[in-house]
């Protein structure tokens, strides 16, 4: 596969505004000691200058994940939620279904772009990903697959730039104050 190069125009003349990010690993089997995808995501967001607002592991159960998402959505100290895991097609993969119950506005381009980027690395296996995103009551939610490689692809190729207030021509970070407008 040919590699894809992404220009991430960062305007260094602008002030970086760190966001408060909550991370949930959705899994029936991972523990704090074995959560390599969560560790990778946290390391990357902190290295980028953002603040880890909260972190947890949630079972692959819609009610449990919805409760956690709602708690963070209602927490003024959380700007962004990123989940890892539960986006596949098996019976226990329920992250997109949980997201559907809380979001007001889907961001379909996130999943589309993620799968296109992932195709460059894993080929047609990316079709099994249901990576998705949306906005709920002024909070962004991004749902990545549970593999460490998928977390790297999602953060490095999409979220690092879109959550950086200096990224041009536009970014998700600048829109946070306007997400609750009616």
N, C-alpha and C positions, 0 to 999 in steps of 0.2 A: 504494500500500500504506500502511495506517496504521502509524505508528511505535509501537513497543512500549517502554514505560517500565519499567525494572526497579529496584525498591527494593533497594539493597544495604546492609542494616543493619550498619554497622560500629560496634562498641562501642569507642569511643575510650578508655575507661577501662582496656582491656586492652593488654598489651604486644604489639607486632607482632614476630613471629618470622620473619626472612627464611629462605627456603628456597634450596637449591642446585639450580639448574635447568640441565639439559643440553638443547641444541637441535640437532636434526638436520634439515637440509633434504634431502628425498628427491627427487633429480632427475638426469636424464642430461645436462641442458643447462645448468644454472645453475653459475655460478662465484662466488667470493667477491665479485667486482665486480658481479654481476648478481642476487644473492640478496636481492631487496627484501623478500620475505616473511620471511625469516630476520632481516633487519635490523629490520623492524617488530616482530617478536616480541621480539627481544633488547632493543630500546629500551623496550618496554612493561614487560617483566618487571624490568628494572633500575630504571626510573622508579618502579615499585611498591615497590622496596626489596629485591628478591630478588637473589641472587648468580648470575651466569652461571658455572656449573661447567665447561662445555665447549661447544664448538660445532663442527659439521662439516657437510660435504655428502657424502651417500651416494648411490651410483647406485641406480636402480630395479631392484634385484636382491635377492631374498629372502635368500640367504646373506650378502650384504654387510650388509644392514640388521639381520638377526638377530645377526650378530657384533657390530655396534656396540651394539645394544640390550643384549645380554648383558654386554658390557664395562662399560657404564654401570650396569646393574642391580647388578653385583658391586662397583661402586665406592662405598665408604662415603661419599664426598664428593658423591654425587648423590642427591637426594631425589625429584626429578621429572624426567621426560624428556618433551619436547614435540617432536613431529615436524611438519613442514609439507611437504605434497606426497605424491603417490602414492596418494591416496585415491579417485581416480576409477574409471571402469569400463573403461578401455582395457587392452589386453594388458600394457602396461608398468607399470600402477598396481598395486603389490603390497604397499603398506604394511599394510593390514588382514591380509593373509595372513602377513606377517612377525610382526605383533603376535600373531596366533593361536598361533604356535609358542612364544612366550615367556610369555604371561600365565597366571596361575593363576585370576584372577577377572576376568571382564569387567565393565565399567561401562556397560551398554546405555543408560542414561538420558543419558549424555553425547552420544552420536551423535543420539539422538532430539531432545534439547533444541537441539543445534547446528542440526539441519535445520529445526526449528520457527522458531528465531531467524533463520536464513538466509532462510527463506521470506519473512520480512517485507521483506527487501532485494532478493532476486533471484527471487522467485516460485518457480514449479515447477522451475526449473533446479537447485534444491537437491537434488532427487531423485537427481542424479548423484553426490552426495557420499556417501562411505562413512566419514565421520568416526567415530572409535571411540576407546575408552579401556579400560584395564584396570590391574590390579595384578600385578606380577611380583616375587616374593621381596622384598616390602617397598618396592617402588618404583612410584610412579604413572607411567603412560605415557598421554599424550594425543596423538592423531593428528588433525591439522587438514589441510584441503585446502591446496594450494600458493598460492592467490591471496592477495594482500595484504589484500583485503577480507575473505576468510574468516578470516585470522589476526586481524584487528581484531575481527570478530564473536566468534570463539572466546575471545580473551583478554578483551576489554572486557565481554562479556555473561555469561561463565561463569567462566573461569579466574581472573581478577583477584579475584573475590570468594571463590571456593572455595579458593584458595591463600593467602588472608589469614586468619591465625589469630584475627583479631578479628571475623570475619564471623559473624553470628548468624542463625538459631538453631544452625547447625552448618556445618562446613567440612571439606574434605579435609585441611588442614594439621594440625588437631588429632589426626587419626587416625594420622598417620605413625608414632608410637611403638608403635602397636598392630597395625600391618599384618602383622607377622611372628608374631603370636600363633597358637597351635594349640589 
